[in-house]
């Protein structure tokens, strides 16, 4: 490995690159059935190298309005102190915004809610033989739904936090080229919004990008994961690959030793906060 490659910082979940949103705008017109937005993120000073189609991981935050509804249902003020998974302490409100997944429900929290509420039917859904019934029950539901349906299920703040999964990164295919846009990375993201159980919902990360950050937002963390244009089965979020077309007409940037070619699993992270 060359000295230059050795000296490049490795950005990952534990060591994210601090980045800012440079520009964002709609690609779809008013009244369109689907809202798609273009995001330009400043990578100045990162030393990141990538190809169009590489994946960028974004660590989002949850919708504060959804968090406040959960706090209200549980009777929390939001200022209660809970342990932070990485050490130290934080408030339950901050933890629900930044640390824990609240739009996903698993058997751990279901069993705890069923036990607190004395809901034997809910508890039975967590048994292996009712796996399909559980899928139907949870379709379009989040943590707030489960708590609202079982109002007697009350937890201590730290107890509730301990029942929740960690908030995960979301992967988006990069839609720009370093050759065309030096020290920037561009994403093209469809904003997910829908109604379920009489309440409007949104994709955690797509609405985070669309609603909860702008050019004045403090730095965020980004994470580059993998190489190459995604296959239809890759599971990466969809983007427009105009960057790939631009890239073919310009010199390719050099990649660190051991990271060239398709299929490599290089790791780097950026978070927008």
C-alpha positions as CSV (number, residue, x, y, z in Angstrom):
1,X,0.0,0.0,0.0
2,X,1.4,3.4,-0.9
3,X,2.1,6.1,1.7
4,X,-0.6,8.3,0.2
5,X,-3.2,5.5,0.6
6,X,-1.9,4.7,4.1
7,X,-2.4,8.3,5.2
8,X,-6.0,8.4,4.0
9,X,-8.4,8.4,7.0
10,X,-10.8,5.5,7.2
11,X,-14.3,6.8,7.8
12,X,-16.7,4.4,9.4
13,X,-19.5,4.3,12.0
14,X,-17.0,4.9,14.8
15,X,-15.1,7.5,12.9
16,X,-17.5,9.3,10.6
17,X,-16.5,12.2,8.3
18,X,-18.2,15.5,9.4
19,X,-19.9,17.0,6.3
20,X,-22.4,19.7,5.4
21,X,-25.2,19.8,2.9
22,X,-24.1,22.2,0.2
23,X,-27.3,22.4,-1.9
24,X,-30.6,20.6,-2.3
25,X,-33.5,21.0,-4.8
26,X,-36.5,19.2,-6.1
27,X,-36.3,17.3,-9.4
28,X,-40.1,16.8,-9.6
29,X,-42.6,19.5,-10.2
30,X,-45.4,20.7,-7.8
31,X,-48.3,18.1,-7.6
32,X,-46.1,15.2,-8.8
33,X,-47.2,11.9,-7.3
34,X,-43.6,11.2,-6.2
35,X,-41.1,13.8,-4.8
36,X,-37.5,13.2,-5.8
37,X,-34.7,15.5,-4.6
38,X,-31.1,16.1,-5.5
39,X,-28.6,16.6,-2.6
40,X,-25.1,17.9,-2.9
41,X,-22.8,17.2,0.1
42,X,-19.5,18.9,0.8
43,X,-16.6,16.5,1.3
44,X,-13.9,19.2,1.4
45,X,-10.9,17.8,3.4
46,X,-12.2,14.2,3.5
47,X,-9.9,12.7,0.9
48,X,-12.7,10.3,0.0
49,X,-12.5,8.7,-3.4
50,X,-15.4,6.9,-5.1
51,X,-17.0,5.9,-8.4
52,X,-20.5,6.7,-9.5
53,X,-22.7,3.9,-8.2
54,X,-20.7,3.4,-5.0
55,X,-22.9,3.5,-1.9
56,X,-22.9,6.2,0.7
57,X,-24.4,5.5,4.1
58,X,-26.4,8.2,5.9
59,X,-27.2,8.0,9.6
60,X,-30.5,9.8,9.9
61,X,-32.4,11.1,13.0
62,X,-36.0,10.4,13.8
63,X,-38.8,12.9,13.3
64,X,-39.0,14.9,16.6
65,X,-42.8,15.2,16.2
66,X,-43.1,11.4,16.3
67,X,-40.7,11.3,19.3
68,X,-42.8,13.8,21.2
69,X,-46.0,11.7,20.6
70,X,-44.2,8.7,22.1
71,X,-43.1,10.8,25.1
72,X,-46.7,12.0,25.6
73,X,-48.2,8.5,25.5
74,X,-45.7,7.3,28.1
75,X,-46.1,10.4,30.3
76,X,-42.4,11.4,29.9
77,X,-41.3,15.1,29.9
78,X,-38.4,14.2,27.6
79,X,-35.7,15.4,30.0
80,X,-35.4,12.1,31.9
81,X,-31.8,10.9,31.8
82,X,-31.0,7.5,30.3
83,X,-27.7,5.7,29.6
84,X,-26.2,6.2,26.2
85,X,-25.2,3.0,24.4
86,X,-21.8,4.5,23.7
87,X,-21.2,5.5,27.3
88,X,-22.3,8.4,29.4
89,X,-25.9,9.7,29.6
90,X,-28.4,11.5,27.4
91,X,-32.1,12.5,27.7
92,X,-34.8,10.1,26.6
93,X,-35.9,12.6,24.0
94,X,-32.4,12.9,22.5
95,X,-32.0,9.2,22.6
96,X,-35.3,8.6,20.7
97,X,-34.3,11.2,18.1
98,X,-30.7,10.2,17.5
99,X,-30.0,6.7,18.9
100,X,-33.0,4.3,18.6
101,X,-35.3,3.0,15.9
102,X,-38.9,4.0,16.5
103,X,-40.5,3.2,13.2
104,X,-39.7,-0.5,13.5
105,X,-41.3,-3.0,15.9
106,X,-39.8,-6.4,16.9
107,X,-40.8,-9.2,19.2
108,X,-38.8,-7.8,22.1
109,X,-40.9,-4.7,22.6
110,X,-44.1,-6.5,21.6
111,X,-43.6,-9.0,24.4
112,X,-42.8,-6.3,26.9
113,X,-45.9,-4.3,25.9
114,X,-48.1,-7.4,26.0
115,X,-46.7,-8.2,29.5
116,X,-47.3,-4.7,30.9
117,X,-50.8,-4.5,29.4
118,X,-51.8,-8.0,30.1
119,X,-52.6,-8.5,26.4
120,X,-52.5,-12.2,25.8
121,X,-53.5,-11.9,22.1
122,X,-50.6,-9.6,21.4
123,X,-48.3,-12.0,23.2
124,X,-49.5,-14.9,21.2
125,X,-48.5,-13.1,18.0
126,X,-44.9,-13.4,19.0
127,X,-45.0,-17.2,18.9
128,X,-43.3,-19.0,15.9
129,X,-46.6,-20.5,14.6
130,X,-48.2,-17.1,14.2
131,X,-45.4,-15.5,12.2
132,X,-47.6,-14.6,9.3
133,X,-50.3,-13.1,11.6
134,X,-47.5,-11.0,13.2
135,X,-46.4,-9.7,9.8
136,X,-49.9,-8.6,9.0
137,X,-50.4,-7.0,12.4
138,X,-47.2,-5.0,12.1
139,X,-47.6,-3.9,8.5
140,X,-47.4,-0.1,8.5
141,X,-47.1,0.1,12.3
142,X,-44.5,1.8,14.4
143,X,-43.6,2.0,18.1
144,X,-46.2,4.7,18.7
145,X,-49.0,2.6,17.3
146,X,-48.2,-0.3,19.6
147,X,-48.1,2.0,22.7
148,X,-51.3,3.8,21.8
149,X,-53.1,0.4,21.3
150,X,-51.9,-0.6,24.8
151,X,-52.2,2.5,26.9
152,X,-51.7,0.7,30.2
153,X,-48.2,-0.4,29.1
154,X,-46.1,2.1,30.9
155,X,-42.3,2.0,31.1
156,X,-39.5,3.8,32.8
157,X,-37.5,5.9,30.3
158,X,-34.4,3.7,30.5
159,X,-36.6,0.6,30.3
160,X,-38.2,1.7,27.1
161,X,-34.9,2.7,25.5
162,X,-33.5,-0.8,26.4
163,X,-36.3,-2.4,24.4
164,X,-35.5,-0.6,21.1
165,X,-33.2,-1.4,18.3
166,X,-30.4,1.0,17.3
167,X,-31.1,3.4,14.5
168,X,-29.3,2.1,11.5
169,X,-27.6,3.7,8.5
170,X,-29.3,3.9,5.2
171,X,-27.4,3.2,1.9
172,X,-27.8,5.4,-1.2
173,X,-26.0,5.0,-4.5
174,X,-23.8,7.9,-5.3
175,X,-25.0,9.8,-8.4
176,X,-22.0,12.0,-9.1
177,X,-18.4,11.8,-10.1
178,X,-15.4,13.3,-8.3
179,X,-14.0,14.1,-11.7
180,X,-17.0,16.3,-12.5
181,X,-17.6,17.5,-9.0
182,X,-14.4,17.5,-6.9
183,X,-14.8,17.3,-3.1
184,X,-18.6,16.7,-3.4
185,X,-20.9,13.7,-3.4
186,X,-24.4,13.9,-4.9
187,X,-27.4,11.8,-4.0
188,X,-30.8,11.6,-5.8
189,X,-33.4,10.4,-3.4
190,X,-37.2,9.8,-3.6
191,X,-38.9,11.1,-0.5
192,X,-41.1,8.4,1.0
193,X,-44.4,9.6,2.5
194,X,-47.6,7.6,3.0
195,X,-50.6,7.2,5.3
196,X,-51.1,4.2,7.6
197,X,-53.6,3.7,10.4
198,X,-55.0,7.2,10.0
199,X,-51.6,8.9,10.4
200,X,-49.1,10.3,7.9
201,X,-45.7,8.5,7.9
202,X,-42.4,8.9,6.2
203,X,-39.3,7.1,5.4
204,X,-36.8,7.8,8.2
205,X,-33.9,8.8,6.0
206,X,-35.6,10.3,3.0
207,X,-37.7,12.6,5.2
208,X,-34.6,13.4,7.3
209,X,-32.9,14.6,4.1
210,X,-35.9,16.4,2.8
211,X,-37.3,17.9,6.1
212,X,-34.7,17.9,8.9
213,X,-31.5,19.3,7.3
214,X,-30.6,22.2,5.1
215,X,-27.6,24.3,4.2
216,X,-27.5,25.9,7.7
217,X,-27.6,22.5,9.5
218,X,-24.5,21.7,11.5
219,X,-22.1,19.1,10.1
220,X,-23.2,15.5,9.5
221,X,-21.5,12.1,9.2
222,X,-21.3,10.1,5.9
223,X,-20.2,6.6,5.3
224,X,-19.0,5.2,1.9
225,X,-19.8,1.5,1.5
226,X,-18.8,-0.8,-1.4
227,X,-18.1,-0.1,-5.1
228,X,-19.8,-0.4,-8.4
229,X,-23.2,0.3,-9.9
230,X,-25.9,-1.6,-7.9
231,X,-27.6,-4.6,-9.4
232,X,-31.4,-4.8,-9.2
233,X,-31.0,-7.1,-6.2
234,X,-28.4,-5.0,-4.3
235,X,-31.0,-3.5,-1.9
236,X,-29.4,0.0,-2.3
237,X,-31.7,3.0,-2.4
238,X,-32.5,4.1,-6.0
239,X,-30.7,7.1,-7.6
240,X,-30.2,8.6,-11.0
241,X,-26.8,7.7,-12.5
242,X,-26.0,10.8,-14.4
243,X,-22.7,10.9,-12.6
244,X,-21.7,7.7,-14.4
245,X,-22.1,9.2,-17.8
246,X,-20.0,12.3,-16.9
247,X,-17.4,10.1,-15.4
248,X,-16.7,8.2,-18.6
249,X,-15.6,11.4,-20.4
250,X,-13.1,12.5,-17.7
251,X,-10.0,10.9,-16.2
252,X,-10.8,8.4,-13.3
253,X,-9.5,9.4,-9.9
254,X,-6.9,7.0,-8.4
255,X,-8.3,4.7,-5.7
256,X,-6.3,3.6,-2.6
257,X,-4.5,0.4,-3.1
258,X,-6.8,-2.6,-2.7
259,X,-10.0,-0.8,-3.4
260,X,-10.2,-0.6,-7.2
261,X,-12.7,-2.5,-9.2
262,X,-16.3,-3.6,-8.7
263,X,-17.5,-5.6,-5.7
264,X,-15.0,-4.2,-3.2
265,X,-16.2,-3.4,0.3
266,X,-14.4,-0.2,1.2
267,X,-15.8,1.5,4.2
268,X,-16.3,5.3,4.9
269,X,-19.1,7.3,6.7
270,X,-20.8,10.8,6.5
271,X,-23.6,12.0,8.9
272,X,-25.7,15.1,8.3
273,X,-27.0,16.7,11.5
